[in-house]
Amino acid sequence: MQKFFLTGLIILLAFVDQLSKWWIMEVFYRPRVFEADGASLPFFEWLTTFGQQQFPPTLIEVTSFFNLSMVWNKGVSFGMFASAHDIMPYILSGVALIMSVILGVWMRRATHLSTLIPLAMIISGALANVWDRLRFGAVADFLDFHYQDMHYPSFNIADCCIVVGVLLLAFDGVILERCREKKKLQKETTHESVA
């Protein structure tokens, strides 16, 4: 049952990420930006079409601290390892897939939900961004938070899953694991004193 829940969580989070990217590009931006001509693609056609052109860079101010900003990240988080070479999206996708398999093996061995859910979030985010790279040659980022002229690098929902998953995993490993070990030690001490 837990395996189905975690698989469903991975699929759901990746689906929400892709749905948000479709909506921002095809529903929100395309009718508003002159360079993006042509009719909007239906979601499943957009999701399964390879070799799509990257939507032109666009910025729409929503509030004084938040913009919807169409940016294409050709690297990993914060644009690291970005390269114009055509092979780079495939290399980064391969690395992300290998990492997802390693995290999947960790998931099979983990027993606590506090470990399993963050792992599922990280895998989901990685796979959603891989799907972007395979279809567009880069990852679509569109959430832009800023304070005056200082902008946090644009990101997407898959990035949120990865970052929150890593933070939760760190919390689990540093704090919750200590609590589990402490309880286990207390239980063993109590058991020994009773015996």
N, C-alpha and C positions, 0 to 999 in steps of 0.2 A: 504493500500500500504506500509506504514511504517513497519507494522508487518511482511510482506513478505520479505522486504529488510533486517530487523534485523535477521529473521530466516535464510535467505540465507547467511548472513554474518557469523553467528555462524557456520553453516554447512561448508561454504567455508574455514574458518580459521582452523577448526578441521580437515578437509580433507587435507589441505596443511601440517599441522603438521604430520598427519599420513603418507602422501606421502613422506615427508622428512625422516621420521624414516624408512620406508620401503626401500627407496633408500640407505640410509647410511648402513643399515644392510645387505640387500639382494643383492644390486647391487654393492656398493662400497666395503664393508668389506669382504663379504663372499668369493669372488674370491681371495682376498689378504691374508687371514688369514688361516693358515694350520689347526687349530683346528675346523674351521667351514666347515665341509665337507657336501656334498650333494648339489643338485641343488638349485638355488635361487627360492623362491616361487613367483608366479605372485602376483601382488598387492592385488587383491580382495580376493584371497585365504589367503594371509598373514593377511589381515585386519579382516577376519572373523573366523580365526582358534584360538580356545582357548587352553590353556595349552601348549603354545609354550615355548621352553627352552630359557633361557636368553643367548644372544650372549656373548661369552667370552670377558672380558675386553681387550680393544685394544687402542693403541695410535699411530696416524700417524701425524707427524709434517708437517704442511702446510706452515707456515711462522715462523719467529722468535718470533711471539706473538700469534699465533693461531694454535691449533691442532684440529684434529678430534679425539675425545676420547670417546670410547664406555664405558659408565658407567651406572650402574643400581641404581636408587634412590629408596630405599625402604621406604622413609619417604615422607615429603612434601618439600617445598622449602628449599634448602641448606641442605637436609638430616635430618631436624628436625623430631622428632617422629619416626625415623627409628627403625624397630624391625625385628627380624628374625622369629617371630611367623607367622604361615601360615594364621592366621585370620586377620593380620594387613592390608593387601591390601584391604580387604573388609570393614574394619572399616573406613579407609581413604577414600575409594570410597563412602561409605555411607555419610560421613561428607561432601565430595565435592558435592554430589548430593543434599543434603539438602541445602547447601549454594547456589547452582545453582538455586534451586527452589525459595529461598528467593530473590536472585538477579533478577530472572524472574518476581516475583511479583512487585519488584521495577521498572522493565522495563515497566510493564503494566501501572504503575501510572505516570511514568516520561513523560515529553512532549518535552524536548529539546534534539536534536541530540547529543549535547556535553555531555549529561548524558547517552543517550541510546547506543551510539557506544562503549564507554568504558565498559559498563555493558555487552554488547554482546561479547566483546573481552575476558573479565574475564570468562564468562560462557563457551565460546568456549574452552579456554585453560584448564579449570577445567575438562570439559567433555572429551577432548582428552587425558588428563593424566589418567582419570578414565578408559578409554578404554585400555590403556597400562596395568594398574594394573590388570584388569580383565583377560587379555590375557597372561601376562608375570609374574604377581606377583610383579612388580615394574615398575617404569617409566624409559623409555629409554632417556638418556641424551647424547649428543655427541658434543656440541659446547664448546670448551675449550679455553678461552682467558687468556693470562698470560703475566706478565712482569718478565723476568728472572725466578726465582723459585716461584714467587707469582702467584698463579692460582686463578682466579675467579671460583667459583663452576660451574661445567659443567651444561649446560642447553639445552633446546630444544625450538622449535618454540611456543609450547603451553605455556611454561614458559614466553617467550617474550610477548605473548598476555596478560597474567595475569599481569605481571609487568607494561607494558605500559598502560594497561587498568586501573590499580589502580592509576598510576601517573596522567593519564588524568582525572580520576574521582575526584582525590584530587584537581587538577587544576580547574575543573568545580565547585566543592563545595566551594573552598576557594576564587577563583578569579572571575570566571564568574557569580556565584550566587550573589556575592556582586554587580557586575555591573548590573545584572538584577533587584535586589532590589532597587538600586540607581535610575535606569531609571523609575521603577514603582513608586517610591516615587516622583520623579520629575514630572511625568505625573499626579499623583494625586494632587500635589501642583498646577500645572498649571491649571488643571481642576477646582479646588476649587476657584482659583483667578479669572478665567473667569466667574464662576457662581456668 
